Amino acid sequence: MFTVRMVELPLPSSDREIDALVEWMTDTLCLVRKRGDAMADNGRAGPVHRLLRDHLFGQPDTAWDAQMLADELALMPASLNHHLSRLVECGLIGYTNEGKGWRRYFLRGGSLSNAVAFFQQNCSLVLSQRITTLEPYWKRTGEPMAIELPEPEHAPFMLGLSDHRPIPDDSGGSVLSHWMNDFGMLGERPGKEIVEDSLSVRLMKTLLERDLPLSLDEAVESHGGQKARIGRILDRFRASGMVERVARTDRLNVALWTAMTTQYQRRGEDWMLKKGGFQRLLDNKQQNTLLRSLKKGELNVDDVGRHLNNMEARNQMLLLNLLGGRLPMGYRLSGPSPSAIHRRIQDRMDRVLRRMVRVANLLDEALQTSVDEGNA
């Protein structure tokens, strides 16, 4: 079964240091969980790093007996099997049962560059097959807001990919919850979040049915739970590329009304005209009408929308900025259709894969140079 979790990391600063290149590869594929002082050496003395550097990557034409590896790395067989299983599942390492005794493990394709080429194909194929799981759940029309602003910044990319497999009878989960887990959207240890009615699954169903971005306040009102926890869940969704965080421009009138009433009470009419942007952006009729309503305390959201109806969206955003207001943020699916989401995730995944190809080529060259120098 193909299973991998990858994160987007900048290319290593050194393109000839073998340890730095191996470390980048293990970190990108989440093969090592780094914790505290035990990883002060960045994991370079750890068994996974040594397994790759000295054996599987370092001697790609050799098939390694599992018992021999356990002895050389001073690992218990169960621990070694865990690490080797992770490498086999991501497709970089293969094994053979030829002959008798222990399995023999080897680098696929005879070089890291070839192994990464296999890995690329698997990632793209599994992504295209698994994204179709969303189609029965997709209820949103994909209709954009009247004013669309790009996402201010992308979340760090972290994606899980797994082959399709039957759902265990005793898991308590659904097709959607297991799909989310396979894509890394439930965290490393999903626990109760994998059940069919968990908070994470309910939030995803809401996003699959909703066109407007979902704010944290709305999520708490609809599903309960703490705002901080919901924020962490939605940020995990963002990391996969499935969800984006955008400005709630559909609430522009509300934001303008809040900013106008607040600044009028704090600073008065003269500030609104000069520094608040009224004289700069509004005509005399708009200024007089809005200020009159503010003075009487009768201005409401509908009034703001009606008086600024003919004003360009860009100028409305500028007015909000001059008044010191800001738009709330909300979460929504990052495309109008499953195919659009597929393209978005594929683009971000391709960037990681291109870096993997680059590091694999550098590592093959560096290891070969090291062998040549040792033979000289």
C-alpha positions as CSV (number, residue, x, y, z in Angstrom):
1,M,0.0,0.0,0.0
2,F,1.3,3.5,-0.9
3,T,1.2,5.8,2.1
4,V,3.2,9.0,2.5
5,R,3.1,12.3,4.4
6,M,5.1,15.2,2.9
7,V,5.8,18.8,3.9
8,E,7.2,21.7,1.9
9,L,10.7,22.7,3.0
10,P,13.2,25.1,1.5
11,L,16.0,23.5,-0.4
12,P,19.1,22.7,1.8
13,S,21.7,25.5,1.9
14,S,24.5,23.0,1.1
15,D,24.2,21.1,-2.2
16,R,27.2,18.9,-1.5
17,E,27.0,17.9,2.1
18,I,25.6,14.4,2.2
19,D,24.2,14.6,5.8
20,A,22.3,17.8,5.0
21,L,20.7,16.3,1.9
22,V,19.7,13.1,3.6
23,E,18.3,15.1,6.5
24,W,16.2,17.2,4.1
25,M,14.8,14.1,2.5
26,T,13.8,12.5,5.8
27,D,12.2,15.8,7.0
28,T,10.3,16.3,3.8
29,L,8.9,12.8,4.0
30,C,8.2,13.1,7.7
31,L,10.2,9.9,8.4
32,V,11.5,11.2,11.8
33,R,9.6,13.0,14.5
34,K,12.0,15.4,16.0
35,R,11.6,16.1,19.7
36,G,13.7,18.2,22.2
37,D,17.3,17.6,23.1
38,A,17.3,14.1,21.7
39,M,17.4,15.6,18.3
40,A,20.1,18.3,19.0
41,D,22.1,16.8,16.1
42,N,19.1,17.1,13.8
43,G,18.7,13.4,13.8
44,R,22.0,12.6,12.0
45,A,23.0,10.0,14.5
46,G,19.5,8.5,14.4
47,P,18.8,5.0,12.9
48,V,16.7,6.3,10.0
49,H,19.4,8.8,8.9
50,R,22.2,6.2,9.2
51,L,20.0,3.6,7.5
52,L,19.6,5.8,4.5
53,R,23.0,7.5,4.3
54,D,25.2,4.4,4.9
55,H,23.1,1.6,3.4
56,L,20.1,2.2,1.2
57,F,21.1,5.5,-0.4
58,G,24.8,5.1,0.1
59,Q,25.0,1.6,-1.5
60,P,22.0,1.5,-4.0
61,D,23.2,-1.7,-5.8
62,T,23.1,-3.7,-2.6
63,A,20.1,-5.6,-1.1
64,W,20.2,-5.5,2.7
65,D,19.3,-8.4,4.9
66,A,17.0,-7.1,7.7
67,Q,18.9,-9.0,10.4
68,M,22.2,-7.5,9.2
69,L,20.7,-4.0,9.3
70,A,19.4,-4.6,12.8
71,D,22.8,-5.6,14.0
72,E,24.7,-2.8,12.3
73,L,22.2,-0.1,13.5
74,A,21.8,-1.6,17.0
75,L,18.1,-1.8,16.6
76,M,15.5,-4.3,17.8
77,P,13.8,-6.1,14.9
78,A,10.4,-4.5,15.7
79,S,11.9,-1.0,15.6
80,L,13.8,-1.6,12.4
81,N,10.7,-3.1,10.8
82,H,8.7,0.0,11.6
83,H,11.3,2.3,9.9
84,L,11.6,-0.1,6.9
85,S,7.8,-0.3,6.6
86,R,7.5,3.5,6.4
87,L,10.1,3.6,3.6
88,V,8.4,0.7,1.7
89,E,5.0,2.4,2.0
90,C,6.2,5.6,0.5
91,G,7.6,3.7,-2.5
92,L,11.3,4.6,-2.2
93,I,12.4,1.2,-0.9
94,G,11.5,-2.3,-2.2
95,Y,12.1,-5.7,-0.8
96,T,12.4,-9.3,-2.0
97,N,11.6,-12.6,-0.4
98,E,13.9,-14.6,-2.7
99,G,15.6,-17.4,-1.0
100,K,15.2,-18.3,2.7
101,G,15.5,-16.2,5.8
102,W,15.0,-12.5,6.3
103,R,13.6,-10.1,3.7
104,R,16.2,-8.2,1.7
105,Y,15.6,-4.5,1.2
106,F,16.9,-2.3,-1.7
107,L,16.6,1.2,-3.2
108,R,14.1,1.1,-6.1
109,G,15.5,1.8,-9.5
110,G,19.1,1.4,-8.4
111,S,19.5,5.1,-7.6
112,L,17.7,7.7,-5.5
113,S,16.8,9.7,-8.7
114,N,15.0,6.7,-10.1
115,A,13.3,6.0,-6.8
116,V,12.0,9.5,-6.6
117,A,10.7,9.2,-10.2
118,F,8.6,6.2,-9.1
119,F,7.5,8.3,-6.1
120,Q,6.4,11.1,-8.3
121,Q,4.2,8.9,-10.4
122,N,2.6,7.3,-7.4
123,C,1.8,10.6,-5.8
124,S,0.1,12.1,-8.9
125,L,-1.9,8.9,-9.6
126,V,-3.1,8.4,-6.0
127,L,-4.1,12.1,-5.8
128,S,-6.1,12.0,-9.0
129,Q,-7.9,8.8,-7.9
130,R,-8.6,9.8,-4.3
131,I,-9.9,13.3,-5.0
132,T,-13.0,11.8,-6.7
133,T,-14.1,10.6,-3.3
134,L,-15.3,14.2,-2.7
135,E,-17.8,14.3,-5.6
136,P,-20.8,12.7,-3.7
137,Y,-20.4,15.2,-0.8
138,W,-19.9,18.3,-3.0
139,K,-23.0,20.6,-2.6
140,R,-21.5,24.1,-3.0
141,T,-22.1,25.9,-6.3
142,G,-18.7,27.6,-6.3
143,E,-20.3,31.0,-6.8
144,P,-17.7,33.7,-6.0
145,M,-18.4,36.7,-3.7
146,A,-19.1,40.0,-5.3
147,I,-15.7,41.2,-4.4
148,E,-12.9,38.6,-4.4
149,L,-9.6,39.2,-2.6
150,P,-6.7,36.7,-2.9
151,E,-5.6,34.7,0.1
152,P,-3.1,36.9,1.9
153,E,-0.7,34.1,2.6
154,H,-0.6,30.3,2.1
155,A,-0.3,28.0,5.1
156,P,2.8,25.8,5.1
157,F,2.0,22.8,2.9
158,M,1.6,19.4,4.5
159,L,-0.2,16.6,2.6
160,G,-0.9,13.0,3.3
161,L,-1.6,10.5,0.5
162,S,-2.7,6.9,0.8
163,D,-4.1,4.3,-1.5
164,H,-7.8,3.4,-1.2
165,R,-8.5,0.6,1.2
166,P,-11.6,-0.9,2.8
167,I,-12.8,0.8,6.0
168,P,-12.3,-1.3,9.1
169,D,-15.6,-2.5,10.5
170,D,-14.8,-1.3,14.1
171,S,-13.4,2.1,13.2
172,G,-16.6,4.1,13.8
173,G,-15.6,6.2,10.8
174,S,-17.1,7.0,7.4
175,V,-15.8,7.1,3.9
176,L,-15.3,10.9,4.3
177,S,-13.6,10.7,7.7
178,H,-11.1,8.0,6.5
179,W,-10.5,10.0,3.4
180,M,-9.7,13.1,5.5
181,N,-7.3,11.0,7.6
182,D,-5.5,9.7,4.5
183,F,-5.0,13.3,3.4
184,G,-3.5,14.3,6.8
185,M,-6.4,16.5,7.7
186,L,-7.0,14.8,11.1
187,G,-3.4,15.1,12.3
188,E,-0.8,12.5,12.9
189,R,-2.9,10.7,15.6
190,P,-6.6,11.2,14.7
191,G,-8.0,9.3,17.7
192,K,-11.7,10.1,18.1
193,E,-11.6,12.6,15.2
194,I,-11.9,9.8,12.8
195,V,-15.4,8.9,13.9
196,E,-18.2,9.8,11.6
197,D,-19.7,12.6,13.7
198,S,-16.5,14.2,14.9
199,L,-16.0,18.0,14.9
200,S,-13.5,17.8,12.1
201,V,-15.8,15.8,9.9
202,R,-18.8,18.2,10.6
203,L,-16.6,21.2,9.7
204,M,-15.6,19.6,6.4
205,K,-19.2,18.8,5.6
206,T,-20.1,22.4,6.2
207,L,-17.4,23.6,3.9
208,L,-18.5,21.2,1.2
209,E,-22.0,22.7,1.3
210,R,-21.2,26.4,1.8
211,D,-20.2,29.0,-0.8
212,L,-19.5,31.9,1.6
213,P,-16.4,31.7,3.8
214,L,-17.0,30.3,7.3
215,S,-15.8,32.4,10.2
216,L,-14.7,31.0,13.5
217,D,-17.7,32.5,15.3
218,E,-20.1,30.9,12.8
219,A,-18.3,27.6,13.2
220,V,-18.6,27.7,17.0
221,E,-22.3,28.7,16.8
222,S,-23.1,25.8,14.4
223,H,-20.9,23.0,15.8
224,G,-19.9,24.0,19.3
225,G,-16.4,23.5,20.6
226,Q,-13.8,26.0,21.5
227,K,-12.7,28.7,19.0
228,A,-9.0,27.9,19.4
229,R,-9.6,24.2,18.6
230,I,-11.7,24.9,15.6
231,G,-9.0,27.3,14.4
232,R,-6.4,24.5,14.7
233,I,-8.6,22.1,12.8
234,L,-9.3,24.6,9.9
235,D,-5.5,25.4,9.7
236,R,-4.8,21.7,9.2
237,F,-7.3,21.8,6.4
238,R,-5.5,24.8,4.9
239,A,-2.1,23.0,5.1
240,S,-3.4,20.3,2.8
241,G,-4.3,22.8,0.1
242,M,-8.0,21.9,0.4
243,V,-9.0,25.1,2.2
244,E,-8.1,28.7,1.9
245,R,-8.5,31.6,4.4
246,V,-9.9,34.8,2.7
247,A,-11.3,38.1,3.6
248,R,-15.1,38.1,4.2
249,T,-15.9,40.8,1.5
250,D,-19.5,39.7,1.8
251,R,-19.5,41.5,5.1
252,L,-17.9,44.7,3.8
253,N,-21.1,46.8,4.6
254,V,-21.0,45.5,8.2
255,A,-17.3,46.3,8.5
256,L,-17.9,49.9,7.1
257,W,-20.8,50.5,9.5
258,T,-18.8,49.3,12.5
259,A,-15.8,51.5,11.5
260,M,-18.0,54.6,10.8
261,T,-20.0,54.4,14.1
262,T,-16.8,53.7,16.2
263,Q,-14.7,56.5,14.7
264,Y,-17.6,59.0,14.8
265,Q,-18.1,58.4,18.5
266,R,-14.3,58.5,19.2
267,R,-13.1,61.3,16.9
268,G,-16.1,63.2,15.7
269,E,-17.3,64.7,12.4
270,D,-14.2,66.7,11.5
271,W,-11.9,63.7,11.7
272,M,-14.4,61.7,9.6
273,L,-14.3,64.3,6.8
274,K,-10.6,64.9,6.7
275,K,-8.7,61.8,7.9
276,G,-11.5,59.3,7.7
277,G,-11.7,59.6,3.9
278,F,-15.2,61.1,3.6
279,Q,-14.1,64.2,1.7
280,R,-11.7,62.2,-0.4
281,L,-13.9,59.4,-1.5
282,L,-17.6,60.5,-1.0
283,D,-19.6,63.1,-2.8
284,N,-21.4,65.9,-0.8
285,K,-24.7,64.0,-0.8
286,Q,-23.1,60.8,0.6
287,Q,-21.2,62.8,3.2
288,N,-24.2,64.8,4.5
289,T,-26.5,61.8,4.6
290,L,-24.1,59.5,6.4
291,L,-23.0,62.2,8.9
292,R,-26.6,63.2,9.6
293,S,-27.5,59.6,10.4
294,L,-24.4,59.2,12.5
295,K,-25.2,62.3,14.5
296,K,-28.8,61.0,15.2
297,G,-27.5,57.5,16.0
298,E,-29.8,56.1,13.3
299,L,-27.2,54.7,10.8
300,N,-27.6,51.0,10.1
301,V,-25.9,48.4,7.9
302,D,-28.6,48.7,5.2
303,D,-28.1,52.5,5.0
304,V,-24.4,52.0,4.4
305,G,-25.0,49.6,1.6
306,R,-27.7,51.8,0.0
307,H,-25.6,55.0,0.1
308,L,-22.4,53.3,-1.2
309,N,-24.1,51.1,-3.7
310,N,-22.6,53.0,-6.7
311,M,-19.2,53.2,-5.2
312,E,-16.4,51.0,-6.7
313,A,-15.4,48.1,-4.5
314,R,-11.8,49.3,-4.6
315,N,-12.8,52.6,-3.1
316,Q,-15.0,51.0,-0.5
317,M,-12.0,48.9,0.6
318,L,-9.9,52.1,0.7
319,L,-12.5,53.9,2.8
320,L,-12.6,51.0,5.2
321,N,-8.8,51.2,5.5
322,L,-8.9,55.0,6.1
323,L,-11.5,54.5,8.8
324,G,-9.2,52.0,10.5
325,G,-11.5,49.1,10.1
326,R,-10.8,45.6,8.8
327,L,-12.7,42.7,7.3
328,P,-13.1,39.5,9.2
329,M,-11.5,36.4,7.8
330,G,-13.2,33.1,6.9
331,Y,-12.4,29.6,5.6
332,R,-13.8,28.0,2.4
333,L,-12.8,25.3,0.0
334,S,-10.0,26.5,-2.3
335,G,-11.8,25.8,-5.5
336,P,-15.3,25.9,-7.1
337,S,-15.2,22.2,-7.9
338,P,-13.3,19.0,-7.0
339,S,-11.3,19.3,-10.2
340,A,-10.2,22.8,-9.3
341,I,-9.1,21.6,-5.9
342,H,-7.2,18.8,-7.5
343,R,-5.3,21.3,-9.7
344,R,-4.5,23.5,-6.7
345,I,-3.1,20.6,-4.6
346,Q,-1.3,19.1,-7.6
347,D,0.5,22.5,-8.2
348,R,1.7,22.7,-4.6
349,M,2.7,19.0,-4.5
350,D,4.6,19.4,-7.8
351,R,6.7,22.1,-6.2
352,V,7.7,19.7,-3.4
353,L,8.4,16.9,-5.9
354,R,10.6,19.2,-8.0
355,R,12.7,19.9,-5.0
356,M,12.9,16.2,-4.2
357,V,14.2,15.5,-7.7
358,R,16.8,18.2,-7.3
359,V,17.9,16.9,-3.9
360,A,18.0,13.3,-5.2
361,N,20.2,14.3,-8.1
362,L,22.6,16.2,-5.8
363,L,22.6,13.3,-3.3
364,D,23.4,10.7,-6.0
365,E,26.3,12.9,-7.2
366,A,27.6,13.6,-3.7
367,L,27.5,9.9,-2.8
368,Q,29.3,8.8,-6.0
369,T,32.0,11.5,-5.5
370,S,32.5,10.1,-1.9
371,V,32.9,6.6,-3.2
372,D,35.3,7.7,-5.9
373,E,37.4,9.6,-3.4
374,G,37.5,6.6,-1.1
375,N,38.7,4.3,-3.9
376,A,41.4,6.7,-5.0
